[in-house]
Structure formats: C-alpha cells, structure tokens
Amino acid sequence: MADIQEAKQAYNALMQRVSSVHLATLGEDGQPHTGCVPCLWIDNGVHIFVSRLSVHTRDLLANPMVSAMMVEDEQDCRQAFARIRVRYQCQARVIEPSHAEYDSRLDAFEQAHGKTVKLLRQLPDFVLFNLVPDDAIFVMGFGQAFRMSGDDWSTFEHITSA
C-alpha cells in the first residue's frame, strides 16, 4: 500500500504528463454527456478552451457543475482496473476576453498546446473556462485512493472505507 508521500509523487507525475481532461457534464434536457479536451492547470484550476458548438460547452454554459478527470494513458498502465487518475468535482467559470488574465492564460495554453491555439483564438465560438475544483479524489491503484484538500490540493488523506 502506498504512503502519502508516494501518492503525492504519483499525483505530481500524472499532472506533468497529462494534457487533456475528460469531462462529465449534464445537459439542459437532463442527459449526461462526456468529452475529452486539451487542458492546462493554472492557479489550482483546470482551464479548457472549447467551442460553443460542442455539447459539453453548451452544457457548461447552462449548468456549471462538471466532473473533470485526468487519467494515466492506457499504454502506460499495468492494469486497466487500477489506472492512475484524479477526479475533481468543479464549478465551471467563464473567463471573458475582457478579463485581465484572459490573454496570458491563452498565451500559456498556446505554449503548452501549440500554434493551433493561435488559430482558435480568432474564432468567435471559443470559450475559455476555469474549472474550479470543490472536491478531489486521487487513485493510484487498488486500495490506494486519497481524498485531496487544501488551497493547493496538497493535503492527502487515505480513503479506507466507502
């Protein structure tokens, strides 16, 4: 069984490797939707830059509750049932183009994800969101789940029962 320090190291390694986030959103019609989009972790929040044409974007604009998961690549895991992953329960907040941090966050997005972001910035249907976590669970294997807390999500507590 992993200790807290091992869990923190595994979490940090995961966050350095992943560049996309899986989203679970809820439509206005009550139907669940999923998506997987490029992301960037800035100031303890998951940032996404997505088109209004995507169902998950429309969902987030109508209902800001979202579950966001970063997960180890299948090729890198030893056991599919025990993939390393972190799940955040979040509130989606739109960052408007007039916001002081809008350009710098998209500059960081472009640096992380390449010149395609430069093109997407010019399209009027793209929205920048900050997915602000309310709750976090990190899983690094069987019996190795940790509730995360703290302003910077650096406090880990081993989950020992359901």
PLY file of the C-alpha trace (Angstrom):
ply
format ascii 1.0
element vertex 162
property float x
property float y
property float z
element edge 161
property int vertex1
property int vertex2
end_header
0.00 0.00 0.00
1.28 3.46 -0.91
2.01 6.06 1.70
1.05 9.73 1.46
4.42 10.81 0.05
4.26 8.17 -2.72
0.73 9.32 -3.56
1.83 12.95 -3.83
4.72 11.98 -6.10
2.45 9.87 -8.31
-0.10 12.69 -8.49
2.57 15.25 -9.46
3.96 12.90 -12.10
0.47 12.37 -13.55
-0.22 16.10 -13.68
3.05 16.69 -15.54
2.22 14.01 -18.13
-1.43 14.72 -18.94
-2.51 17.41 -21.36
-6.19 16.58 -21.63
-9.15 16.23 -19.31
-12.23 14.02 -19.51
-15.43 15.93 -18.73
-18.78 14.71 -17.48
-21.48 17.34 -17.93
-25.26 17.46 -17.64
-27.41 18.79 -20.45
-30.44 21.03 -20.03
-32.51 18.00 -21.04
-31.11 16.04 -18.07
-28.96 13.80 -20.29
-25.34 13.20 -19.32
-22.58 14.00 -21.81
-18.85 13.32 -21.90
-15.97 14.95 -23.64
-12.21 14.92 -23.72
-10.45 18.21 -24.37
-6.98 19.72 -24.09
-6.40 21.37 -20.73
-3.96 23.39 -18.73
-3.61 23.52 -14.94
-3.21 27.16 -13.84
-3.66 28.61 -10.35
-5.22 25.43 -8.91
-7.85 25.23 -11.63
-8.25 23.25 -14.84
-8.50 25.54 -17.84
-10.14 24.50 -21.09
-10.65 26.41 -24.35
-13.61 24.91 -26.18
-16.10 25.65 -28.93
-19.73 26.56 -28.27
-20.53 24.01 -30.99
-19.53 21.20 -28.60
-22.30 19.76 -26.46
-20.15 19.85 -23.32
-19.54 23.59 -23.82
-23.26 24.28 -24.11
-23.80 22.15 -21.00
-21.21 24.13 -19.02
-22.76 27.44 -20.05
-26.19 26.24 -18.86
-25.05 24.25 -15.80
-21.58 24.99 -14.39
-21.29 21.74 -12.41
-18.76 19.40 -14.03
-16.72 16.37 -13.12
-13.21 16.51 -14.57
-10.81 13.57 -14.71
-7.17 13.32 -15.68
-6.13 9.74 -16.25
-2.98 7.79 -16.97
-2.59 6.74 -20.60
-3.72 3.15 -21.20
-0.37 2.34 -22.81
1.43 3.30 -19.61
-0.72 1.44 -17.10
-0.08 -2.05 -15.82
-3.72 -2.82 -15.01
-6.75 -1.17 -16.65
-8.80 -1.53 -13.45
-6.18 0.40 -11.49
-5.24 3.25 -13.83
-3.77 6.24 -12.02
-6.29 9.08 -12.09
-7.54 12.18 -10.36
-11.16 13.28 -10.35
-12.26 16.79 -9.49
-15.80 17.99 -8.85
-15.75 21.52 -10.26
-17.64 24.70 -10.93
-17.04 25.99 -14.45
-16.37 29.71 -14.66
-16.15 31.55 -17.96
-13.12 33.79 -18.34
-14.30 36.62 -20.56
-11.99 38.17 -23.18
-12.14 41.41 -21.17
-10.71 39.68 -18.05
-7.20 40.80 -17.12
-5.87 37.21 -17.23
-7.57 36.15 -20.49
-4.64 36.80 -22.84
-1.95 35.47 -20.52
-3.88 32.26 -19.92
-4.37 31.73 -23.64
-0.67 32.51 -24.19
0.13 29.72 -21.69
-2.37 27.47 -23.49
-0.63 28.19 -26.80
2.77 27.45 -25.30
1.51 24.10 -23.97
-0.63 23.03 -26.94
0.97 24.66 -29.96
0.08 27.02 -32.74
-3.43 25.63 -33.26
-4.45 27.72 -30.23
-3.40 30.85 -32.14
-5.96 29.99 -34.83
-8.67 29.04 -32.32
-8.24 32.38 -30.51
-9.54 34.10 -33.63
-12.76 32.07 -33.76
-15.76 33.73 -32.08
-17.29 30.49 -30.81
-14.43 29.53 -28.46
-14.84 29.99 -24.72
-12.16 29.91 -22.03
-13.26 28.19 -18.82
-11.62 27.78 -15.45
-12.91 24.59 -13.84
-12.54 25.38 -10.14
-12.37 22.21 -8.02
-14.59 21.78 -4.95
-13.52 18.21 -4.23
-10.77 15.87 -5.42
-10.02 12.16 -5.28
-6.70 10.68 -6.42
-6.48 6.95 -7.20
-3.17 5.23 -7.79
-4.26 1.59 -7.60
-6.34 -0.96 -5.75
-6.97 0.22 -2.18
-4.94 3.35 -2.87
-7.46 6.17 -3.06
-6.85 9.54 -1.43
-9.10 12.50 -0.73
-7.27 15.69 -1.58
-7.80 19.04 0.12
-6.12 22.33 0.89
-5.79 25.52 -1.11
-3.27 23.87 -3.44
-4.70 20.31 -3.19
-1.52 19.14 -1.45
-3.15 17.51 1.59
-3.82 13.80 1.01
-5.91 11.56 3.24
-6.09 7.82 2.58
-9.67 6.66 1.98
-10.17 3.47 3.96
-13.92 2.90 3.60
-16.75 3.81 1.26
0 1
1 2
2 3
3 4
4 5
5 6
6 7
7 8
8 9
9 10
10 11
11 12
12 13
13 14
14 15
15 16
16 17
17 18
18 19
19 20
20 21
21 22
22 23
23 24
24 25
25 26
26 27
27 28
28 29
29 30
30 31
31 32
32 33
33 34
34 35
35 36
36 37
37 38
38 39
39 40
40 41
41 42
42 43
43 44
44 45
45 46
46 47
47 48
48 49
49 50
50 51
51 52
52 53
53 54
54 55
55 56
56 57
57 58
58 59
59 60
60 61
61 62
62 63
63 64
64 65
65 66
66 67
67 68
68 69
69 70
70 71
71 72
72 73
73 74
74 75
75 76
76 77
77 78
78 79
79 80
80 81
81 82
82 83
83 84
84 85
85 86
86 87
87 88
88 89
89 90
90 91
91 92
92 93
93 94
94 95
95 96
96 97
97 98
98 99
99 100
100 101
101 102
102 103
103 104
104 105
105 106
106 107
107 108
108 109
109 110
110 111
111 112
112 113
113 114
114 115
115 116
116 117
117 118
118 119
119 120
120 121
121 122
122 123
123 124
124 125
125 126
126 127
127 128
128 129
129 130
130 131
131 132
132 133
133 134
134 135
135 136
136 137
137 138
138 139
139 140
140 141
141 142
142 143
143 144
144 145
145 146
146 147
147 148
148 149
149 150
150 151
151 152
152 153
153 154
154 155
155 156
156 157
157 158
158 159
159 160
160 161
